[in-house]
Amino acid sequence: MELRYLGFDQKLNTRTYRFKGLAGADPALYFLVNADLRLFLLHRIGIQEGPTLCAKKLASDLENPVARDHELTNEDLRAYVDARALADAQKASRRMSARQH
């Protein structure tokens, strides 16, 4: 399924990201993913990364379809930060190895 970001609505600290799902000739499906903006601050993640993170979360949720609300959780953001830190460390390690040769 191809996901297209449609925008967001915000109430207080909760931002609801809207997506349209397209799968061949099937009718479009519409999805909402909620995110608590305080978690972005807590994990020092830029708000501009919200649509991408929500699209990844939604795609993951749709692989294992269960009737539930879609929400970007603290665990999702922590996993993203951990993966980003690991990628940065690996990049730094490769640069150090290249300098030593």
Backbone as ProteinMPNN parsed JSONL, in Angstrom:
{"seq_chain_A": "MELRYLGFDQKLNTRTYRFKGLAGADPALYFLVNADLRLFLLHRIGIQEGPTLCAKKLASDLENPVARDHELTNEDLRAYVDARALADAQKASRRMSARQH", "coords_chain_A": {"N_chain_A": [[0.841, -1.172, 0.0], [0.546, 2.17, -0.849], [1.374, 5.044, 0.897], [0.203, 8.3, 1.459], [0.953, 11.435, 2.684], [-1.247, 13.729, 4.145], [-1.472, 15.928, 5.782], [-1.914, 17.637, 8.957], [-3.68, 17.896, 12.106], [-4.015, 19.751, 15.097], [-4.39, 19.615, 18.585], [-3.896, 21.09, 21.534], [-1.235, 19.444, 22.978], [-1.237, 17.305, 21.256], [-0.762, 16.011, 18.123], [-2.372, 15.119, 15.197], [-1.737, 13.208, 12.537], [-2.602, 12.923, 9.146], [-3.239, 10.459, 6.692], [-3.441, 9.013, 3.428], [-4.185, 5.925, 2.035], [-3.263, 4.011, -0.722], [-3.976, 1.308, -2.802], [-3.508, -0.241, -5.557], [-6.32, -0.733, -7.63], [-8.156, -0.559, -5.664], [-10.463, 1.158, -3.47], [-9.491, 4.27, -1.943], [-8.072, 4.371, 1.33], [-8.297, 5.909, 4.519], [-6.242, 7.139, 7.114], [-5.359, 7.864, 10.524], [-2.78, 9.064, 12.596], [-1.758, 9.486, 15.81], [0.264, 11.703, 17.755], [2.114, 12.617, 20.568], [3.352, 15.672, 21.164], [5.075, 16.409, 23.191], [6.736, 14.26, 23.529], [8.456, 14.449, 21.369], [9.996, 16.63, 22.112], [11.113, 15.625, 24.487], [12.758, 13.56, 23.492], [14.354, 14.951, 21.841], [13.776, 15.286, 19.081], [13.231, 16.585, 15.924], [10.314, 18.376, 15.001], [9.648, 18.362, 12.353], [10.238, 15.843, 11.516], [8.109, 14.325, 12.116], [5.95, 13.557, 10.186], [7.287, 11.58, 8.597], [8.097, 9.69, 10.528], [5.585, 8.928, 11.49], [4.466, 7.835, 9.156], [6.107, 5.599, 8.798], [5.476, 4.191, 11.144], [2.736, 3.732, 10.71], [2.839, 2.161, 8.361], [4.114, -0.086, 9.417], [2.183, -0.868, 11.305], [0.14, -1.579, 9.543], [1.112, -3.834, 8.324], [0.642, -5.839, 10.111], [-2.335, -6.132, 10.501], [-4.588, -4.93, 12.795], [-7.508, -4.068, 14.471], [-7.172, -1.049, 15.635], [-6.201, 2.028, 17.194], [-3.841, 4.221, 15.686], [-0.778, 5.172, 16.896], [2.014, 7.166, 17.641], [4.355, 6.186, 19.772], [6.104, 6.544, 22.958], [8.006, 4.512, 23.034], [8.387, 4.029, 20.304], [9.615, 6.428, 19.493], [11.881, 6.401, 21.107], [13.179, 4.134, 20.076], [13.729, 5.093, 17.517], [15.529, 7.187, 18.082], [17.597, 5.713, 19.264], [18.366, 4.087, 17.071], [19.239, 6.07, 15.328], [21.397, 7.115, 16.772], [23.083, 4.876, 16.799], [23.604, 4.604, 14.04], [24.956, 7.024, 13.616], [27.219, 6.59, 15.227], [28.373, 4.42, 13.898], [28.988, 5.616, 11.47], [30.858, 7.519, 12.294], [32.845, 5.796, 13.202], [33.619, 4.574, 10.8], [34.711, 6.773, 9.502], [36.886, 7.3, 11.16], [38.377, 4.952, 10.805], [38.999, 5.194, 8.097], [40.673, 7.415, 8.159], [42.862, 6.411, 9.53], [44.031, 4.728, 7.762]], "CA_chain_A": [[0.0, 0.0, 0.0], [1.27, 3.443, -0.911], [0.829, 6.018, 1.851], [0.428, 9.708, 1.125], [0.727, 12.355, 3.805], [-2.24, 14.738, 3.791], [-1.407, 17.079, 6.673], [-2.151, 17.323, 10.364], [-4.5, 18.738, 12.965], [-3.387, 19.768, 16.415], [-5.14, 20.061, 19.758], [-2.951, 21.158, 22.645], [0.054, 18.792, 22.704], [-1.422, 16.13, 20.403], [-0.855, 16.267, 16.695], [-2.942, 13.992, 14.477], [-1.273, 13.2, 11.156], [-3.564, 12.281, 8.252], [-2.649, 9.748, 5.554], [-4.31, 8.304, 2.484], [-3.565, 4.688, 1.581], [-3.689, 3.582, -2.056], [-3.539, -0.048, -3.147], [-4.034, -0.625, -6.866], [-7.621, -0.196, -8.012], [-9.021, -0.512, -4.481], [-10.765, 2.518, -3.01], [-8.527, 4.828, -0.991], [-8.357, 4.267, 2.758], [-7.764, 7.058, 5.244], [-5.712, 6.758, 8.417], [-4.889, 8.902, 11.435], [-1.737, 8.646, 13.538], [-1.617, 10.498, 16.86], [1.599, 11.844, 18.344], [2.234, 13.583, 21.657], [4.5, 16.52, 20.828], [6.019, 16.457, 24.322], [7.72, 13.187, 23.323], [9.461, 14.961, 20.439], [10.899, 17.447, 22.93], [11.814, 14.733, 25.405], [13.774, 12.795, 22.775], [15.082, 15.899, 20.977], [13.487, 14.964, 17.688], [12.617, 17.718, 15.245], [8.905, 18.195, 14.663], [9.557, 18.116, 10.912], [10.394, 14.406, 11.296], [6.842, 13.695, 12.484], [5.254, 12.825, 9.116], [8.04, 10.385, 8.201], [8.002, 8.706, 11.614], [4.215, 8.415, 11.518], [4.275, 6.979, 7.978], [6.772, 4.323, 9.093], [4.674, 3.519, 12.165], [1.509, 3.282, 10.06], [3.197, 1.046, 7.478], [4.371, -1.229, 10.291], [0.885, -1.299, 11.841], [-0.673, -2.174, 8.481], [1.644, -5.169, 8.018], [-0.025, -6.727, 11.069], [-3.572, -5.389, 10.724], [-5.392, -5.147, 13.99], [-8.377, -2.906, 14.646], [-6.684, -0.238, 16.75], [-5.766, 3.369, 16.846], [-2.424, 4.312, 15.355], [-0.18, 6.188, 17.752], [3.464, 7.193, 17.758], [4.543, 6.053, 21.216], [7.411, 6.82, 23.542], [8.899, 3.428, 22.61], [8.71, 4.272, 18.892], [10.572, 7.534, 19.408], [13.13, 5.953, 21.715], [13.812, 3.239, 19.099], [14.247, 5.946, 16.439], [16.715, 7.882, 18.601], [18.647, 4.699, 19.421], [18.833, 3.708, 15.735], [19.976, 7.217, 14.799], [22.669, 7.178, 17.497], [23.903, 3.766, 16.313], [24.044, 4.96, 12.687], [25.966, 8.079, 13.758], [28.434, 5.976, 15.764], [28.977, 3.617, 12.827], [29.542, 6.557, 10.497], [32.066, 8.076, 12.904], [33.832, 4.72, 13.222], [34.128, 4.412, 9.439], [35.587, 7.928, 9.22], [38.143, 7.108, 11.919], [39.113, 3.885, 10.135], [39.522, 5.731, 6.843], [41.79, 8.329, 8.48], [43.993, 5.642, 10.015], [44.655, 3.986, 6.655]], "C_chain_A": [[0.891, 1.242, 0.0], [0.578, 4.433, 0.029], [1.183, 7.425, 1.403], [0.047, 10.564, 2.319], [-0.205, 13.468, 3.353], [-2.174, 15.989, 4.661], [-1.676, 16.659, 8.112], [-3.142, 18.302, 10.974], [-3.859, 18.682, 14.336], [-4.355, 20.313, 17.455], [-4.195, 19.951, 20.935], [-1.644, 20.482, 22.246], [-0.061, 17.563, 21.809], [-1.596, 16.564, 18.963], [-1.362, 14.982, 16.041], [-2.572, 14.133, 13.008], [-2.259, 12.397, 10.315], [-2.855, 11.698, 7.038], [-3.748, 9.129, 4.707], [-3.533, 7.086, 2.019], [-4.151, 4.256, 0.249], [-3.11, 2.211, -2.347], [-4.209, -0.457, -4.451], [-5.348, 0.056, -7.176], [-8.594, -0.128, -6.833], [-9.319, 0.931, -4.095], [-9.728, 2.975, -1.976], [-9.023, 4.606, 0.434], [-7.705, 5.451, 3.449], [-7.394, 6.634, 6.658], [-5.3, 7.991, 9.206], [-3.836, 8.298, 12.349], [-1.56, 9.788, 14.535], [-0.204, 10.501, 17.413], [1.549, 12.93, 19.415], [3.506, 14.397, 21.41], [5.508, 16.642, 21.967], [7.084, 15.381, 24.179], [8.809, 13.615, 22.347], [10.482, 15.803, 21.198], [11.746, 16.57, 23.848], [12.974, 14.015, 24.721], [14.613, 13.646, 21.821], [14.99, 15.512, 19.512], [12.782, 16.167, 17.08], [11.192, 17.412, 14.823], [8.725, 17.891, 13.177], [9.737, 16.636, 10.573], [9.105, 13.639, 11.58], [6.157, 12.941, 11.362], [5.968, 11.538, 8.699], [7.939, 9.301, 9.258], [6.604, 8.092, 11.679], [3.938, 7.503, 10.326], [4.915, 5.616, 8.205], [5.978, 3.515, 10.112], [3.409, 2.948, 11.541], [1.784, 2.092, 9.146], [3.438, -0.222, 8.291], [3.062, -1.776, 10.857], [0.07, -2.033, 10.78], [-0.161, -3.54, 8.049], [0.999, -6.225, 8.905], [-1.364, -6.1, 11.43], [-4.349, -5.862, 11.943], [-6.258, -3.9, 14.123], [-7.92, -2.138, 15.881], [-6.354, 1.152, 16.245], [-4.277, 3.337, 16.545], [-1.845, 5.473, 16.16], [1.335, 6.035, 17.751], [3.764, 7.241, 19.253], [5.942, 6.468, 21.66], [8.424, 5.767, 23.085], [9.317, 3.59, 21.151], [9.783, 5.348, 18.756], [11.911, 7.153, 20.018], [13.884, 5.035, 20.754], [14.412, 4.044, 17.95], [15.528, 6.64, 16.877], [17.874, 6.902, 18.749], [19.226, 4.29, 18.072], [19.654, 4.832, 15.117], [21.341, 7.334, 15.466], [23.619, 6.076, 17.023], [24.442, 4.08, 14.919], [25.118, 6.034, 12.735], [27.29, 7.505, 14.261], [29.144, 5.15, 14.697], [29.624, 4.513, 11.779], [30.849, 7.149, 11.02], [33.187, 7.042, 12.922], [34.446, 4.514, 11.838], [35.065, 5.574, 9.077], [36.907, 7.767, 9.933], [38.993, 6.027, 11.254], [39.731, 4.387, 8.836], [40.698, 6.656, 7.087], [43.038, 7.56, 8.903], [44.711, 4.908, 8.889], [45.399, 4.904, 5.783]], "O_chain_A": [[1.858, 1.336, 0.756], [-0.635, 4.632, -0.036], [2.318, 7.703, 1.017], [-1.038, 10.43, 2.885], [0.012, 14.081, 2.308], [-2.763, 17.011, 4.309], [-1.665, 15.473, 8.439], [-3.404, 19.378, 10.436], [-3.233, 17.686, 14.698], [-5.036, 21.317, 17.244], [-3.749, 18.861, 21.292], [-1.007, 20.899, 21.279], [0.923, 16.848, 21.623], [-2.462, 17.375, 18.635], [-0.844, 13.896, 16.3], [-3.027, 15.049, 12.323], [-2.699, 11.321, 10.721], [-1.993, 12.337, 6.434], [-4.821, 8.774, 5.194], [-2.363, 7.192, 1.651], [-5.367, 4.146, 0.098], [-1.916, 1.974, -2.167], [-5.334, -0.957, -4.453], [-5.487, 1.268, -7.01], [-9.732, 0.313, -6.993], [-8.518, 1.826, -4.364], [-9.168, 2.165, -1.238], [-10.222, 4.648, 0.709], [-6.666, 5.939, 3.002], [-8.117, 5.883, 7.312], [-4.94, 9.022, 8.638], [-3.977, 7.169, 12.819], [-1.251, 10.917, 14.152], [0.441, 9.459, 17.528], [1.014, 14.017, 19.195], [4.61, 13.854, 21.445], [6.675, 16.949, 21.726], [8.209, 15.556, 24.647], [9.958, 13.194, 22.477], [11.685, 15.701, 20.957], [12.956, 16.764, 23.961], [14.051, 13.877, 25.302], [15.464, 13.135, 21.093], [15.995, 15.425, 18.806], [11.839, 16.702, 17.664], [10.899, 16.317, 14.344], [7.757, 17.237, 12.788], [9.422, 16.218, 9.459], [9.021, 12.44, 11.314], [5.803, 11.777, 11.552], [5.319, 10.516, 8.473], [7.721, 8.133, 8.939], [6.455, 6.889, 11.895], [3.243, 6.498, 10.472], [4.336, 4.591, 7.846], [5.822, 2.303, 9.967], [3.047, 1.803, 11.812], [1.033, 1.116, 9.161], [3.013, -1.307, 7.895], [2.849, -2.988, 10.889], [-0.617, -3.006, 11.091], [-0.911, -4.326, 7.47], [0.83, -7.373, 8.492], [-1.527, -5.588, 12.538], [-4.705, -7.033, 12.078], [-5.776, -2.789, 13.905], [-8.227, -2.509, 17.013], [-6.245, 1.403, 15.045], [-3.542, 2.515, 17.093], [-2.348, 6.595, 16.115], [1.867, 4.929, 17.847], [3.458, 8.229, 19.92], [6.832, 6.706, 20.844], [9.571, 6.098, 22.784], [10.465, 3.321, 20.799], [10.739, 5.193, 17.997], [12.961, 7.539, 19.505], [15.104, 5.146, 20.63], [15.492, 3.712, 17.462], [16.505, 6.678, 16.128], [19.009, 7.225, 18.398], [20.442, 4.158, 17.936], [20.658, 4.574, 14.452], [22.335, 7.621, 14.798], [24.816, 6.311, 16.863], [25.619, 3.845, 14.648], [26.089, 5.971, 11.981], [28.358, 7.886, 13.78], [30.371, 5.176, 14.601], [30.695, 4.194, 11.263], [31.826, 7.265, 10.28], [34.348, 7.376, 12.684], [35.653, 4.303, 11.716], [36.088, 5.372, 8.422], [37.954, 8.07, 9.361], [40.211, 6.178, 11.154], [40.866, 4.039, 8.514], [41.635, 6.677, 6.29], [44.155, 8.015, 8.658], [45.866, 4.51, 9.041], [45.994, 4.471, 4.796]]}, "name": "protein", "num_of_chains": 1, "seq": "MELRYLGFDQKLNTRTYRFKGLAGADPALYFLVNADLRLFLLHRIGIQEGPTLCAKKLASDLENPVARDHELTNEDLRAYVDARALADAQKASRRMSARQH"}
